[in-house]
Amino acid sequence: MTGDGPPLGGDAVLLGFARALRAAGLAVSAERVHAFLRAADALRPEVRADLYWAGRLTLCGDRDDLERYERVFGACFGPGPGGEPPRTARPAPPPRPRVAVREAPAGARGRGGADRPPGPPVASLASSAEVLRHRDVAGLDPAERAQVRRLLAAFALRGQARRSARRRPARRGEFDARRTVRELLRRGGEPAPLRLHARTERPRRVVLLVDVSGSMAPYADALLRFAHAAVRGRRTEVFTVGTRLTRVTRELSHRDADLAMAAVSEAVPDWRGGTRLGVLLREFLDRYGQRGTARGAVVVLLSDGWERGDPRLLAAQMRRLHRLAHRVVWANPRKARPGYAPLAAGMAAALPSVDAFVEGHSVAALERLAAVVRGADSGAGTGTGTGADAGAGAGGAKGRERA
């Protein structure tokens, strides 16, 4: 990489870009990342067009990856030469440009350092995006929030894979008597190879409970946009909790993120109100969870744990949820603050029934949350050194033992 980039330039920026693509659902393996770094170094990483094609040819596995690649590249580096990223009907204001990025001249295609045209590197713009991934969304200005929204729009959330009852033909697996007999009959009784089948895998249902109370107001928009990206998985249910329980899956299913947010704002009557987690969790389990929404699912609560009601009721309902769900994950934006301890009555009451306790204050934290949901990072954030978190870690072990 060139040596004139900022401190976060070079490989650190490109690795952050690869992590953002992985969070958006692309199968970015270590081999693909290594090939991307080599391709970027062989070309000109300070030229946006070269960096765009280096990533597209090495990090995209099929045609379905191209749209997400365009979105993430546009959020990190600006629009690529492949075209403008898809725009919504009411686009957010673009972020303030941090640096002028120079496109490749028509006649300059050399690989050597002497042939590279002088100018500010693309890594300068990417460094700001990499720093933004780790910033607390509560402290961002409007331009930075717009860039975070574009990063969240490229997210993909899939539940941990489970074996289903359905079976498919396979080269290795169990003996399939029916298909073998049909093949023998088709051949008129002549010998035929044995047919085998194996169970298919499908992602578990994901249930998101998003706290929209007054204490969560700085994070509500980012968390709901994260939920909007998750609903595209088609096996995701989203509810808001505050003083009421509201199912907003249908509102978030709109393809346009801004229209989806407008529909949610009209459907949710308790914005910036109080918090009744215990009562609303009991209502959720009575109306939806016991009927199958939470049974065997990965349930994620996005809340700071402030509770106006009786903490004992919340503790009892969390134990009930823990028995129903495959895994219970709690994402708390306050957890990232220095010296944080789960001392709030609601948070302390809930933690013994939580399998994973993670942060939820930034784009990078939500990427880690997505990894926990799909089972790629089972033990992330389950301990902060408190007794309550030790109970959460024990609950996580129990959750992993359940089918």
Secondary structure as the mmCIF struct_conf table of DSSP 4:
data_model
#
loop_
_struct_conf.conf_type_id
_struct_conf.id
_struct_conf.beg_label_comp_id
_struct_conf.beg_label_asym_id
_struct_conf.beg_label_seq_id
_struct_conf.end_label_comp_id
_struct_conf.end_label_asym_id
_struct_conf.end_label_seq_id
TURN_TY1_P TURN_TY1_P1 GLY A 3 ASP A 4
BEND BEND1 GLY A 5 GLY A 5
TURN_TY1_P TURN_TY1_P2 PRO A 7 LEU A 8
TURN_TY1_P TURN_TY1_P3 GLY A 10 GLY A 10
HELX_RH_AL_P HELX_RH_AL_P1 ASP A 11 ALA A 23
TURN_TY1_P TURN_TY1_P4 ALA A 24 GLY A 25
HELX_RH_AL_P HELX_RH_AL_P2 ALA A 30 ALA A 42
BEND BEND2 LEU A 43 LEU A 43
TURN_TY1_P TURN_TY1_P5 PRO A 45 GLU A 46
BEND BEND3 VAL A 47 VAL A 47
HELX_RH_AL_P HELX_RH_AL_P3 ARG A 48 LEU A 59
BEND BEND4 ASP A 62 ASP A 62
TURN_TY1_P TURN_TY1_P6 ARG A 63 ASP A 64
HELX_RH_AL_P HELX_RH_AL_P4 ASP A 65 PHE A 77
STRN STRN1 GLY A 80 GLY A 80
TURN_TY1_P TURN_TY1_P7 PRO A 81 GLY A 82
STRN STRN2 GLY A 83 GLY A 83
HELX_LH_PP_P HELX_LH_PP_P1 GLU A 84 PRO A 86
BEND BEND5 ALA A 89 ARG A 90
HELX_LH_PP_P HELX_LH_PP_P2 PRO A 91 PRO A 97
BEND BEND6 ARG A 98 VAL A 99
HELX_LH_PP_P HELX_LH_PP_P3 ALA A 100 PRO A 105
TURN_TY1_P TURN_TY1_P8 ALA A 106 GLY A 107
BEND BEND7 GLY A 112 GLY A 112
HELX_RH_3T_P HELX_RH_3T_P1 GLY A 113 ASP A 115
BEND BEND8 ARG A 116 ARG A 116
HELX_LH_PP_P HELX_LH_PP_P4 PRO A 117 PRO A 118
BEND BEND9 GLY A 119 GLY A 119
HELX_RH_AL_P HELX_RH_AL_P5 VAL A 122 ARG A 133
TURN_TY1_P TURN_TY1_P9 HIS A 134 HIS A 134
BEND BEND10 ARG A 135 ARG A 135
HELX_RH_3T_P HELX_RH_3T_P2 VAL A 137 GLY A 139
HELX_RH_AL_P HELX_RH_AL_P6 PRO A 142 ALA A 153
TURN_TY1_P TURN_TY1_P10 ALA A 154 ALA A 154
HELX_LH_PP_P HELX_LH_PP_P5 GLY A 159 GLN A 160
STRN STRN3 ALA A 161 ALA A 170
BEND BEND11 ARG A 171 GLY A 173
STRN STRN4 GLU A 174 PHE A 175
HELX_RH_AL_P HELX_RH_AL_P7 ALA A 177 ARG A 186
TURN_TY1_P TURN_TY1_P11 ARG A 187 GLY A 189
HELX_LH_PP_P HELX_LH_PP_P6 PRO A 193 ARG A 195
STRN STRN5 LEU A 196 PRO A 203
HELX_LH_PP_P HELX_LH_PP_P7 ARG A 204 ARG A 205
STRN STRN6 VAL A 206 ASP A 211
BEND BEND12 SER A 213 SER A 213
HELX_RH_3T_P HELX_RH_3T_P3 GLY A 214 MET A 216
HELX_RH_AL_P HELX_RH_AL_P8 ALA A 217 VAL A 231
TURN_TY1_P TURN_TY1_P12 ARG A 232 GLY A 233
BEND BEND13 ARG A 234 ARG A 235
STRN STRN7 THR A 236 VAL A 241
BEND BEND14 GLY A 242 ARG A 244
STRN STRN8 LEU A 245 ARG A 247
HELX_RH_AL_P HELX_RH_AL_P9 THR A 249 LEU A 252
TURN_TY1_P TURN_TY1_P13 SER A 253 SER A 253
BEND BEND15 HIS A 254 ASP A 256
HELX_RH_AL_P HELX_RH_AL_P10 ALA A 257 ALA A 267
BEND BEND16 PRO A 269 PRO A 269
TURN_TY1_P TURN_TY1_P14 TRP A 271 ARG A 272
HELX_RH_AL_P HELX_RH_AL_P11 LEU A 277 PHE A 284
HELX_RH_PI_P HELX_RH_PI_P1 LEU A 285 THR A 293
BEND BEND17 ALA A 294 ALA A 294
TURN_TY1_P TURN_TY1_P15 ARG A 295 GLY A 296
STRN STRN9 VAL A 298 LEU A 302
BEND BEND18 SER A 303 SER A 303
BEND BEND19 ARG A 308 GLY A 309
HELX_RH_AL_P HELX_RH_AL_P12 PRO A 311 LEU A 324
BEND BEND20 ALA A 325 HIS A 326
STRN STRN10 ARG A 327 ASN A 332
HELX_RH_3T_P HELX_RH_3T_P4 PRO A 333 ALA A 336
BEND BEND21 ARG A 337 ARG A 337
TURN_TY1_P TURN_TY1_P16 PRO A 338 GLY A 339
BEND BEND22 ALA A 344 ALA A 344
HELX_RH_AL_P HELX_RH_AL_P13 ALA A 345 ALA A 350
HELX_RH_3T_P HELX_RH_3T_P5 LEU A 351 SER A 353
BEND BEND23 ASP A 355 ASP A 355
STRN STRN11 ALA A 356 GLU A 359
BEND BEND24 HIS A 361 SER A 362
HELX_RH_AL_P HELX_RH_AL_P14 VAL A 363 VAL A 373
TURN_TY1_P TURN_TY1_P17 ARG A 374 GLY A 375
BEND BEND25 ALA A 376 ASP A 377
TURN_TY1_P TURN_TY1_P18 SER A 378 GLY A 381
BEND BEND26 THR A 384 THR A 386
HELX_RH_AL_P HELX_RH_AL_P15 GLY A 387 GLU A 401
#
